[in-house]
Amino acid sequence: MNLFSRNTLSDEVILNGIISDGILQRTTENRLYEHFFYFIKDATCKHKILEDEAASLYTDTILAFIENVKSKRFEGKSSLKTYLYQIFSNKCVDFIRKNATNKMSVHETQPMQDWVLAMPDDAKNILQKLISDNEIIVLKEKIKLLGDKCQQMLMAWGEGFSDSKIAEELGYQTSNVAKVSRLRCLDKLKEFYKK
């Protein structure tokens, strides 16, 4: 009997699957991700944010929900859909506020140091190239801190491979599973940058 047919993907099945181990847990997490995937489209319309941004916020929502279930912070006072949508909506609003704040700070002028202003254009270009090269070196060092699978995935993604091609090459079930894994890897990478 398939536990994950459309008719049996109940709140109870999801909760039991998340607190289990191994394949059932991973399958449940993937099905949960796919089940409410339409939240992303809703956010692009309702909050006027880009689909990639909404997808990232949605992934954060699923990860937060899974953590809440495992740590018993989800008390079951509402349906999973309501609970997930509230987390997702809050993340969207926080994202919009953060972007509005960042856009305002762009308009604040920062005094440039006199020596940079005095540089000839060629020297400014060389300085910019050095900064870019250094950023690439730092990125590669941070990626090395991730596991082999994340390294392969992010390198392939950076080279322009689609999630479906990455899924095929790295042995994931679907492109959605590859996308969730990629977004998790990117979240880990962000954490390394914060440290």
N, C-alpha and C positions, 0 to 999 in steps of 0.2 A: 504494500500500500504506500503510495506517495504522500508523505506528510505535507508536501508543499503544493498541492494542487490549489488552484484559485479559491475554491470553496472552503478549504480547511486552513487558510492562512489567518487564523484568529489571533487575538491578542495573547491568549494562553499559549498557543503553539509557538509564537514568537518569543515570549518571555522564557518558556522552558528551553527553547533552542539556544538562546543567548547564554543562559547559565550552565549549559552543558559544555562538553569539551569536544575537541577534535573536529571532525568533518561536519557533524551536525551543527556545531556552533558556527563554523565558517559559512556553511550553506544557509543557515538562518540569517546571518548578518548580510549576506549577499541578497537574499530574497527580500529582506527588510528594505535594503537600499533600493532595489528595483520596484518594490511595491508602492512606495511613496515618491518615486522619481518625478512625478508630475508637479511636485511642489516647486521645482526649479522653474518650470514654465510660468507657473502662477506668480512667482517672485519677479520674473522679468516684466510681466505686465503690471502687477500691483505696485512694486517698488521701483520700477524703471532702472533696474541694474542689468549689467551684461550677463549673458548666460553662463560664461566661465566663472564669473564672480558668484553667481547664484549656486552653481554646482559646487564650488569650494565651500560655501556656507552650508550647503546641504550635507556635504560630507562631514563637516565639523559637527553638524547637528546629529547625524547618525552616530558618530564616535562619542559625542557627549551622552547621547541616550544609552548607548551600550554601557558606558562607564557608570551611569546612574543606575541601571538595572543591576549590574554586577556588585555595586557598592550599596545596594538596597535603598537608594535615595528615591527611586520611583516607587511610590506607594500605591499606585493603581486607583487613585481617586478620579481619574479621567481615562478615557480611551487612549490607546497608543497614538492614534491619529491626532487627537486633540493635543496631547502632550508634546508630540513631535512637532506639530505645526506651531505651537507656542514657542518652543525653543528656536525653531527656524525663523519665525517672524522676529523674535528678539535679536537674533544674530543679524538679520537683514537691517533692522533699524539701527543697531550699533554700527554696522558697516557704513550705512548712509551718513550717520552722525560723524564718524571718524573721517570719512572722505570730505564732508563739508568743512570740518575743522582744518584738514590738511590743505584744502583749496584756499581757505582764507590765509593760511600761513605762507602760501606761494606768493601772495601779493605783498608780503612784508619784504622790504629791501634789506639785504645784508651788505654791509660795507665790504668791498674787496680790498685785499691788502695791496698797498702801493706797488710792491714788487711784481705782482701779477699783472697789474694794469700797465706797468712799464715794459713788459715783455713784448718782443716782436711777435707777429702772428705765427711764424714758424715755431718759435719756442713754446707758445701756448698750445699748438697742435701736438708737439712732442710731449708736453706735460700731460695733456689729455690722453694720449696713447699710453703713457706710463701708468696713469691711473686705471685705465681700462684693462691693461695687461695684469696689473696687480689684482684687480677685482676677479679676473678669470682664474688666477692662481689660487686666491682665497676660496673661490667656489669649488675648484677641483679638490682642494684639501678637505673642505667640508663634506663633499660627496664621498670621499674615501672613508669617512667615518661611518657611513651607512653600510648595511649588509650588501653582499654581492648582487642579490636580486634587485635591490633598490638602485644600485649603481648601474646595472645593465638597463633597467627600465628608464631611468632618468637620462642616461646617455642616448638611448634610442629615441626617447621623446625629444631631447634637445636637438637631435639630428633630423627631426621632422617626421618620424614614424607615427602613424595613427595608433590609437588605442587598440583597434582591431588587429593591426599588424603586430603590435607588441604582444597582445594576447596569444596570437598564433605562434610567434617566435618563442615566447617564454612559457607557454603551456598553461595559460589561464583559460577558464571555461568560456567566458564571453568578454567582449570589449568593455562592458560595464564593470566587470570584476577587475579587469586590468586598470580601468580608470580609477576605481576606488583605491586600489593598491598604489597607483601612482600618486594620488592625492595624499595618501598616508605617508608615502616617502617624502613628498614635498613638505608636509607638516613636520616630519622629523628634521628635515634640512633647515626649516625655519627655526626650529628649536636650537639647533647647533649655532645658528647665526645670533640668536639672542644671548647665548652664553658668553 
